[in-house]
Every structure is written in C-alpha cells, then in structure tokens.
Amino acid sequence: MTPPPADTAAAMIRPAPLRKDSKVNRDLLRVMEGFSFGWFTLLNVSVAFMLAAGGVWIYQVYKGLGIAGYAHPVFWGAYIVTFVFWVGIAHAGTLISAILYLFRAKWRNAINRGAEAMTVFAVLTAAQFLGIHVGRIWKSYFILPYPNQRALWVNFKSPLLWDTFAISTYATISILFLYVGLVPDLAIARDRATGWRKALYSVLSLGWQGTSKQWKAHNRTVLHLSGLATPLVLSVHSVVSWDFAMSIVPGWHATIFAPYFVAGAIFSGFAMVLTMMIPVRRIFGLEAYITDYHFENMSRFLLLTSIIVGYAYAAEYFMAWYSGVEAEQTAFWLRAFGPYWISTWVMILCNAVAPQILWFKKVRTHVPTLFVLSVIINIGMWFERYVIIIGGLSREYDPAVWGIYTPSWAELIIVAGSFGFFCHFFLLFLKLFPVVAIAEVKEIEIHAKEHPGEHWDHAHTYGEIH
C-alpha cells in the first residue's frame, strides 16, 4: 500500500505513546536499568584503551611528532587515515535518520536512534584527530576563523580549515537531530524514573506532555532538520575527499573522489551500525524490536554500496591505464604490487568481494554471519583510507624522494584508543537514553493494530510484540 503523505503522517497525533503500562515502554526502558557483567566488562576495556591512548598522546606532546612513523615524503599517516574513517562512520546515522525519514521508510524506526548516537560519537572521535595530527594541540585555535586583535586570519586553502567547517556543521546538525528525536522518549523515561534520573529527564524533556500541538511542532522540526541534514550526507565527505582530490598527487587528482568517498562512507557507516546493534539486540533481548527484517534491509544497502565502491576501484585502475600518464599508471601498479600490496588486496577482498555473499537471502538474515561480515567491512574500509593516503604520498612523481611509511607503536595505540573512546560513549548512552526510538516504534505498533490487513512498509514487523 502507498505510504500516507507527510501531512497525514504528521496528523497521526495520539496520546498512546505516553502510556505508562505499555509493554514497549517496559521492554525498551529495561535496557537502561542495571549493569550487566558484559556491559561493565566492555566499559572497563574501553576505559583502558582510552587511558593508554591518553598517556601516549601526552608523551607525544612532550616529545613531539617524531615518535610517530612519519618519514619523508609521508606526513599524513595513521592519524589522518583514522580521521577519514571516523567521518565515514558518521554518515550512516544521517542517512538512516534524515534521508530514509524523507522517503517514509518506516523500517528505520528501530535502528535510527542507535545510528544517530553513533553519528555524534563518531564525529567527536574524528574531530580529535585534527588536533592530534598537527601535534601542537595548544595552537589549534589557528584553524578557527574568529576576529582577533592580531589581525590574523585562517588559510582558506588549507584542508584543515575545510575539515573544521565540515566537522563543526555536521556535529551541530547531528546533535540537534539526536536530541529532538529523543524528547518524546525522555518524557516516557521521566514518568517511570526516580531520583537523579527523573530530575535529568525532566529537564531534558522540555515539559513534553504529548499534546497535539507538541506533536505537530515535533514532526515539523524533524522534517526541517531532515531537509537540512540530507545535503550533509553528500557535502561533508565530499569536502573530506577534496582534501586529496584538489592536489596533484598521482592517484588523488580525480573527479571520482567525491561520489567515491560518499559511497564508501555510507558503506562503512552501515557496517558499523550492524557491528554495534547486533550485540545490543542479543545482550538486551530486543529481537522483537530490532528484527531480521531490519538487518536484511541494511544488508541490501551494504550490497548496493559495496557494488558502487567496487566499481570505483575498477574505474580508478581503468582511468590510470587509459590516461597514458606514466605517473598515474605507476602509482596504481605499485598499489597492487608495491610495498603496500597487502593493504590493497585486503581492501579489495573485504570491501568488493566479501559483501557479494549478501546476494543470498539466507546470508542477509543470518545474524552471526552479518556481524562477522560487518567487522570485515570495517577493517577493509580502514585499509582503503590507508592505501589512498599512504600509497599516494609515498610514491609521487620523483622516485628519488620515494619513501616507506610504517605506523609507529604510538600511532597504533592512539588509533586503538579512538575505538575505545567511541565504544565508551556508546555504552554510556545505552544506560542513559533509550537506544530504540520508543515513540516511533509504538507508532508502527498502533498502526498495525488499527489496520491489521495493511502492509504499510513493515507494520507487520512488530506483530510479535503483542
């Protein structure tokens, strides 16, 4: 059946989402209660990674960037590789929340909250590497365009400034999108909480009572934020790709970089959503809300973007050969058979070959296989950025200045710490806020009850809840 128009969907105002006795409320708010052994163990591991990375970073500030693996001509190393990786991870949240919302894809409702939270934490993780990469963190204010008495101004030709604008804009919209969507659920949590949690949720819920006027304002706000956030999916990672494409480095100076990076970002972002949400579903018993139907739809996105990324890999090699430019041909030959050949083939196998098993429905609905595949894709996408950045810089035009870059122990620990930082805040989010959008799930549940014969999107998906 054709989905209802936007104004009809906005008019579906009802007090039902605030029923305190709802099974949906109890099931989804239960995730925030108590501290399981597995959750506590993961939290401690993430803290250990963060502390180790923080100690190494302080040591790096004291000793200087000499402890990193930088060697002429490679001065964009693992830090920039990981920066681009985390910016890519952040894209799935905006795509699921904004674009799929505009297309009325209701299957997004069970996973959009987790994806939005991951977007915010991934952007915050990526932003740190701008300061870590430049070394002198106390001079980071030089990349911010603000008036000052010294009449200094930023260098608008610097990729660092482009990234600053992209990250700050993306972080602002992502935080607003997450918070606005949380307001109705915070009111539900407020009505069931006690102590400091009740006080916290009372402040954050902004006096939400679920009136028709409030729902109308809420739906309009989400719609407008979706319209603002949608261009960011294309623009933010396009800006990051121009950090490379605007140069004349062989393998970088290509018009394909913007769509190539955007497709890769959505690819890696969806893989990370699967990596995080599959354990959440299993540990907290949310199989009735995060169903195989959701994972199958996400798998289809993975398959689509994998094909696009694989096509981009082939197009790069074809254009290098077809161009007849010796520097381009040499750069891509060395990618596949030079000193970084292992990274290149890991990238190709993980990103273009392994996801092809998703053509089979049994694989798309087999959760353990999806989890393993999502981890493989995340590994492959990190190596993709490694191949592009390190392979391009280490083999430019003049063989006399070619060099070999190997990440140092300090860089590897800080990169591992970024994963600890990301997981740490996601684990805290699980215990402070609903990881599944309660009000949106209940909207589907109510529609399924009122229209049992309809198959509007996946209204039947939550049938087992009741």
C-alpha positions as CSV (number, residue, x, y, z in Angstrom):
1,M,0.0,0.0,0.0
2,T,1.2,3.5,-0.8
3,P,2.5,5.3,2.4
4,P,0.4,8.2,3.6
5,P,1.6,11.7,2.6
6,A,3.7,13.8,5.0
7,D,0.8,15.9,6.3
8,T,-1.2,12.7,7.0
9,A,1.7,11.1,8.9
10,A,2.1,14.3,10.9
11,A,-1.5,14.3,11.7
12,M,-1.4,10.9,13.4
13,I,-1.3,12.5,16.8
14,R,-2.3,10.4,19.8
15,P,-1.6,10.2,23.5
16,A,-0.8,6.4,23.2
17,P,3.0,6.8,23.2
18,L,2.9,8.0,26.8
19,R,1.0,5.0,28.2
20,K,3.0,4.1,31.3
21,D,1.8,0.5,31.3
22,S,2.9,-0.2,27.7
23,K,4.9,-3.4,27.1
24,V,7.0,-1.4,24.6
25,N,7.9,1.1,27.3
26,R,8.9,-1.6,29.7
27,D,10.9,-3.6,27.2
28,L,12.9,-0.7,25.8
29,L,13.5,1.2,29.1
30,R,14.7,-2.1,30.7
31,V,18.0,-1.6,28.7
32,M,18.7,1.4,30.8
33,E,18.3,-0.5,34.1
34,G,21.1,-2.2,36.0
35,F,24.7,-3.0,34.9
36,S,25.3,-6.5,33.4
37,F,28.6,-8.2,33.6
38,G,29.2,-8.0,29.9
39,W,28.4,-4.3,29.7
40,F,30.6,-3.5,32.7
41,T,33.5,-5.5,31.2
42,L,33.2,-3.7,27.9
43,L,33.1,-0.4,29.6
44,N,36.3,-1.2,31.6
45,V,38.1,-2.3,28.4
46,S,37.1,0.9,26.6
47,V,38.4,2.9,29.5
48,A,41.7,1.0,29.5
49,F,42.1,1.8,25.8
50,M,41.3,5.5,26.4
51,L,43.8,5.8,29.2
52,A,46.5,4.1,27.3
53,A,45.9,6.4,24.3
54,G,45.7,9.4,26.5
55,G,49.1,8.6,28.1
56,V,50.7,8.1,24.7
57,W,49.3,11.3,23.4
58,I,50.6,13.2,26.4
59,Y,54.0,11.6,25.8
60,Q,53.8,12.6,22.1
61,V,53.0,16.2,23.1
62,Y,56.1,16.2,25.3
63,K,58.4,14.5,22.8
64,G,57.0,15.8,19.6
65,L,55.6,14.1,16.4
66,G,59.0,12.5,16.0
67,I,57.6,9.4,17.8
68,A,55.1,9.0,15.0
69,G,56.0,6.9,12.0
70,Y,56.3,10.0,9.7
71,A,59.1,9.7,7.2
72,H,59.7,11.9,4.1
73,P,57.6,12.2,2.0
74,V,54.7,10.8,4.1
75,F,53.5,13.3,6.7
76,W,49.8,12.3,6.6
77,G,49.8,9.0,8.5
78,A,47.6,6.8,10.6
79,Y,46.0,9.9,12.3
80,I,44.5,11.2,9.0
81,V,43.6,7.7,7.9
82,T,41.6,7.2,11.1
83,F,40.1,10.7,10.8
84,V,38.7,9.9,7.4
85,F,37.5,6.5,8.7
86,W,35.5,8.0,11.6
87,V,34.0,10.8,9.4
88,G,32.8,8.0,7.1
89,I,31.3,6.0,10.1
90,A,29.2,9.0,11.0
91,H,27.3,9.0,7.7
92,A,25.0,6.1,8.3
93,G,23.2,7.9,11.1
94,T,22.3,10.9,8.9
95,L,21.3,8.6,6.1
96,I,19.0,6.4,8.3
97,S,17.6,9.3,10.2
98,A,17.2,12.0,7.5
99,I,17.0,10.6,4.0
100,L,15.1,7.5,5.0
101,Y,12.7,9.7,7.0
102,L,12.0,11.8,4.0
103,F,11.3,8.7,1.9
104,R,9.0,7.4,4.7
105,A,11.0,4.2,5.1
106,K,9.5,3.1,8.4
107,W,11.9,0.2,8.9
108,R,14.4,2.8,10.0
109,N,12.5,3.4,13.3
110,A,14.1,0.6,15.3
111,I,17.7,1.4,14.4
112,N,17.7,5.2,13.8
113,R,18.4,6.1,17.5
114,G,21.5,3.9,17.7
115,A,22.7,5.2,14.4
116,E,22.2,8.8,15.4
117,A,24.1,8.3,18.6
118,M,26.9,6.6,16.7
119,T,27.0,9.6,14.3
120,V,27.6,12.0,17.2
121,F,30.2,9.9,18.8
122,A,32.0,9.2,15.5
123,V,32.1,12.9,14.6
124,L,33.6,13.7,18.1
125,T,36.1,11.0,17.7
126,A,37.1,12.2,14.2
127,A,37.4,15.8,15.4
128,Q,40.1,14.8,17.9
129,F,42.5,13.7,15.1
130,L,42.7,17.2,13.6
131,G,44.4,18.3,16.8
132,I,46.4,15.1,17.3
133,H,47.7,15.2,13.7
134,V,49.1,18.8,13.9
135,G,51.0,17.9,17.1
136,R,50.9,21.3,18.9
137,I,47.3,21.0,20.2
138,W,47.5,24.3,22.0
139,K,47.7,26.1,18.6
140,S,44.5,24.5,17.3
141,Y,42.7,27.8,17.5
142,F,44.6,29.0,14.4
143,I,42.2,26.9,12.3
144,L,39.2,28.7,13.7
145,P,38.0,31.8,11.8
146,Y,37.5,34.3,14.6
147,P,38.3,38.1,14.8
148,N,41.3,38.9,16.9
149,Q,43.5,41.9,17.8
150,R,46.5,40.5,15.9
151,A,44.7,40.8,12.6
152,L,45.4,37.1,11.8
153,W,43.1,35.1,9.5
154,V,42.9,31.5,8.7
155,N,44.3,29.9,5.5
156,F,41.2,29.1,3.4
157,K,43.4,27.0,1.1
158,S,44.1,24.6,4.0
159,P,42.3,21.2,4.2
160,L,42.4,21.6,7.9
161,L,40.1,24.6,7.7
162,W,37.8,22.7,5.3
163,D,37.6,19.8,7.7
164,T,36.9,22.2,10.6
165,F,33.9,23.7,8.8
166,A,32.6,20.2,7.7
167,I,33.0,18.6,11.2
168,S,31.5,21.6,13.1
169,T,28.5,21.8,10.8
170,Y,27.9,18.1,10.8
171,A,28.3,17.8,14.6
172,T,25.8,20.6,15.2
173,I,23.1,19.1,13.0
174,S,23.7,15.6,14.3
175,I,23.4,16.6,17.9
176,L,20.2,18.6,17.2
177,F,18.7,15.7,15.3
178,L,19.5,13.2,18.1
179,Y,18.2,15.5,20.8
180,V,14.9,16.4,19.1
181,G,14.1,12.8,18.4
182,L,14.9,11.9,22.0
183,V,12.4,14.4,23.5
184,P,9.2,12.2,23.5
185,D,11.2,9.2,24.8
186,L,12.8,11.3,27.5
187,A,9.3,12.2,28.7
188,I,8.4,8.5,28.8
189,A,11.6,7.8,30.8
190,R,10.8,10.7,33.1
191,D,7.4,9.3,34.0
192,R,8.9,6.0,35.1
193,A,12.2,7.2,36.6
194,T,13.1,8.2,40.2
195,G,15.9,10.1,41.8
196,W,18.5,11.9,39.8
197,R,17.3,10.2,36.6
198,K,13.9,11.8,37.0
199,A,15.4,15.2,37.5
200,L,17.7,14.8,34.5
201,Y,14.9,13.6,32.2
202,S,12.5,16.3,33.5
203,V,15.0,19.0,32.4
204,L,15.8,17.4,29.0
205,S,12.3,16.5,28.0
206,L,11.4,20.3,28.0
207,G,8.0,19.8,29.6
208,W,6.8,17.3,26.9
209,Q,3.2,16.1,27.6
210,G,2.4,14.6,24.2
211,T,-0.3,17.2,23.2
212,S,-1.4,17.6,19.6
213,K,0.4,21.0,19.5
214,Q,3.6,19.5,20.7
215,W,3.5,16.5,18.3
216,K,2.8,18.9,15.4
217,A,5.8,21.0,16.3
218,H,7.9,18.0,16.8
219,N,7.1,16.4,13.5
220,R,7.7,19.7,11.7
221,T,11.1,20.1,13.4
222,V,12.2,16.6,12.5
223,L,11.1,17.2,8.9
224,H,13.0,20.5,8.7
225,L,16.1,19.0,10.3
226,S,15.9,16.1,7.8
227,G,15.9,18.6,5.0
228,L,18.9,20.3,6.4
229,A,20.8,17.1,7.2
230,T,20.3,15.4,3.9
231,P,22.7,17.6,1.9
232,L,25.3,17.0,4.6
233,V,25.5,13.3,3.6
234,L,26.8,14.4,0.2
235,S,28.7,17.6,1.2
236,V,30.7,16.6,4.3
237,H,32.5,13.6,2.9
238,S,32.9,15.4,-0.5
239,V,34.8,18.1,1.4
240,V,36.9,15.4,3.0
241,S,37.6,13.9,-0.4
242,W,38.7,17.3,-1.7
243,D,41.4,17.3,0.9
244,F,43.0,14.8,-1.5
245,A,41.4,15.5,-4.9
246,M,42.5,19.1,-5.0
247,S,46.1,18.1,-5.0
248,I,48.1,16.9,-8.0
249,V,49.4,13.7,-6.2
250,P,49.1,10.7,-8.6
251,G,46.1,8.6,-7.6
252,W,44.4,11.6,-5.8
253,H,43.7,14.1,-8.6
254,A,40.5,12.6,-9.8
255,T,36.9,13.8,-10.2
256,I,35.5,10.4,-8.9
257,F,36.7,11.1,-5.4
258,A,33.6,12.9,-4.1
259,P,31.0,10.2,-5.0
260,Y,33.6,7.5,-4.3
261,F,34.1,8.8,-0.7
262,V,30.4,9.3,-0.1
263,A,29.5,5.8,-1.2
264,G,32.4,4.4,0.9
265,A,31.3,6.4,3.9
266,I,27.7,5.1,3.8
267,F,29.1,1.6,3.3
268,S,31.3,1.7,6.3
269,G,28.7,3.5,8.4
270,F,26.0,0.8,7.8
271,A,28.6,-1.8,8.6
272,M,29.4,-0.1,12.0
273,V,25.7,0.1,12.8
274,L,25.4,-3.6,12.3
275,T,28.6,-4.2,14.4
276,M,27.1,-2.2,17.3
277,M,23.4,-3.1,17.1
278,I,23.7,-6.8,16.7
279,P,25.3,-7.3,20.1
280,V,22.9,-4.8,21.6
281,R,20.0,-6.8,20.3
282,R,21.4,-10.0,21.6
283,I,22.5,-8.8,25.1
284,F,19.4,-6.9,25.9
285,G,16.8,-9.2,24.3
286,L,15.5,-6.8,21.7
287,E,14.7,-9.4,19.0
288,A,11.1,-8.3,18.9
289,Y,12.1,-4.7,18.0
290,I,15.3,-5.0,16.1
291,T,14.3,-7.8,13.8
292,D,15.8,-9.8,10.9
293,Y,13.8,-7.5,8.6
294,H,15.8,-4.5,9.7
295,F,19.1,-6.3,9.2
296,E,18.0,-7.6,5.8
297,N,17.3,-4.0,4.6
298,M,20.6,-2.8,6.0
299,S,22.3,-5.7,4.2
300,R,20.8,-4.6,0.9
301,F,22.3,-1.1,1.5
302,L,25.6,-2.8,2.2
303,L,25.4,-4.8,-1.1
304,L,24.5,-1.7,-3.1
305,T,27.3,0.5,-1.7
306,S,29.8,-2.4,-2.0
307,I,29.0,-2.6,-5.7
308,I,29.5,1.1,-6.1
309,V,32.8,1.0,-4.1
310,G,34.0,-2.0,-6.2
311,Y,33.1,-0.1,-9.4
312,A,35.1,2.9,-8.1
313,Y,38.1,0.7,-7.5
314,A,37.8,-0.7,-11.1
315,A,37.3,2.8,-12.5
316,E,40.4,4.2,-10.8
317,Y,42.6,1.4,-12.3
318,F,40.9,1.8,-15.8
319,M,41.4,5.5,-15.9
320,A,45.0,5.2,-14.8
321,W,45.7,2.8,-17.6
322,Y,43.6,4.7,-20.2
323,S,45.1,8.1,-19.4
324,G,48.6,7.0,-20.6
325,V,50.1,9.1,-17.8
326,E,53.1,7.3,-16.5
327,A,52.9,8.6,-13.0
328,E,49.3,7.5,-12.7
329,Q,50.0,4.1,-14.1
330,T,53.0,3.6,-11.8
331,A,51.0,4.7,-8.7
332,F,48.3,2.2,-9.3
333,W,50.7,-0.6,-10.3
334,L,52.6,0.0,-7.0
335,R,49.3,0.0,-5.0
336,A,48.6,-3.6,-6.2
337,F,52.1,-5.0,-6.4
338,G,54.3,-2.5,-4.5
339,P,55.3,-2.3,-0.8
340,Y,51.7,-1.8,0.3
341,W,50.2,-4.7,-1.7
342,I,48.8,-6.5,1.3
343,S,46.8,-3.4,2.3
344,T,45.4,-3.1,-1.2
345,W,44.3,-6.7,-1.5
346,V,42.8,-6.6,2.0
347,M,40.8,-3.5,0.9
348,I,39.6,-5.2,-2.3
349,L,38.7,-8.5,-0.7
350,C,36.9,-7.0,2.3
351,N,35.0,-4.3,0.5
352,A,34.3,-5.6,-3.0
353,V,34.4,-9.4,-2.8
354,A,33.2,-10.5,0.7
355,P,29.9,-8.5,0.6
356,Q,28.8,-10.3,-2.5
357,I,27.5,-13.1,-0.3
358,L,24.7,-10.8,0.5
359,W,23.0,-11.7,-2.8
360,F,21.7,-14.7,-0.8
361,K,18.7,-14.1,1.4
362,K,19.9,-16.7,3.9
363,V,23.0,-14.7,4.5
364,R,21.1,-11.4,4.8
365,T,19.0,-12.9,7.6
366,H,21.7,-14.9,9.3
367,V,22.8,-12.6,12.1
368,P,26.1,-14.1,13.2
369,T,27.3,-14.0,9.5
370,L,26.2,-10.4,9.2
371,F,28.2,-9.5,12.4
372,V,31.4,-11.1,11.1
373,L,30.9,-9.5,7.7
374,S,30.4,-6.1,9.2
375,V,33.6,-6.4,11.1
376,I,35.4,-7.4,7.9
377,I,34.0,-4.4,6.1
378,N,35.1,-2.0,8.8
379,I,38.7,-3.5,8.6
380,G,38.6,-3.2,4.8
381,M,37.4,0.4,4.9
382,W,40.2,1.5,7.3
383,F,42.7,-0.1,4.9
384,E,41.1,1.7,2.0
385,R,41.9,5.0,3.5
386,Y,45.4,3.7,4.4
387,V,46.0,2.7,0.8
388,I,44.8,6.0,-0.7
389,I,46.7,8.3,1.7
390,I,49.9,6.4,2.3
391,G,50.2,4.8,-1.1
392,G,49.7,8.2,-2.8
393,L,52.2,10.2,-0.6
394,S,54.9,7.6,-0.6
395,R,55.1,7.3,-4.4
396,E,54.8,10.6,-6.1
397,Y,56.5,11.9,-9.3
398,D,60.2,11.7,-8.4
399,P,61.5,8.2,-7.5
400,A,64.4,9.9,-5.7
401,V,62.2,11.0,-2.9
402,W,60.1,7.9,-2.5
403,G,59.8,6.6,1.0
404,I,58.3,3.9,3.1
405,Y,55.9,4.6,5.9
406,T,55.2,2.2,8.8
407,P,52.9,3.2,11.6
408,S,54.7,3.6,15.0
409,W,53.6,2.0,18.2
410,A,52.4,5.4,19.4
411,E,50.1,5.9,16.4
412,L,48.6,2.4,16.7
413,I,47.9,2.9,20.4
414,I,46.2,6.2,19.8
415,V,44.2,4.7,16.9
416,A,43.1,1.9,19.2
417,G,42.2,4.5,21.8
418,S,39.8,6.1,19.4
419,F,37.8,2.9,19.1
420,G,37.8,2.8,23.0
421,F,36.5,6.4,23.1
422,F,33.8,5.6,20.6
423,C,32.6,2.4,22.3
424,H,32.9,4.0,25.8
425,F,30.4,6.8,25.0
426,F,28.1,4.4,23.1
427,L,28.0,2.1,26.2
428,L,27.2,5.1,28.4
429,F,24.5,6.2,26.0
430,L,22.8,2.7,26.4
431,K,22.4,3.3,30.1
432,L,21.3,6.9,30.0
433,F,18.9,7.1,27.0
434,P,16.6,4.8,25.0
435,V,18.7,3.1,22.3
436,V,15.5,2.4,20.3
437,A,13.0,5.2,19.4
438,I,10.1,4.2,21.7
439,A,7.5,6.7,20.3
440,E,8.3,5.8,16.7
441,V,8.1,2.0,17.3
442,K,4.8,2.5,19.1
443,E,3.5,4.5,16.1
444,I,4.1,1.4,13.9
445,E,2.6,-0.9,16.6
446,I,-0.6,1.2,16.8
447,H,-0.9,1.4,13.1
448,A,-0.6,-2.4,12.8
449,K,-3.3,-2.8,15.4
450,E,-5.7,-0.4,13.8
451,H,-5.1,-1.6,10.2
452,P,-4.3,-5.4,10.5
453,G,-4.9,-6.0,6.8
454,E,-2.5,-3.4,5.6
455,H,1.2,-3.9,4.7
456,W,2.4,-0.4,5.0
457,D,6.1,-0.7,4.9
458,H,6.8,-3.1,7.8
459,A,3.9,-2.5,10.1
460,H,3.7,-6.3,10.4
461,T,7.2,-6.4,11.8
462,Y,6.2,-5.7,15.4
463,G,3.4,-8.2,15.4
464,E,5.2,-10.4,17.9
465,I,5.3,-7.6,20.5
466,H,1.6,-8.1,21.2
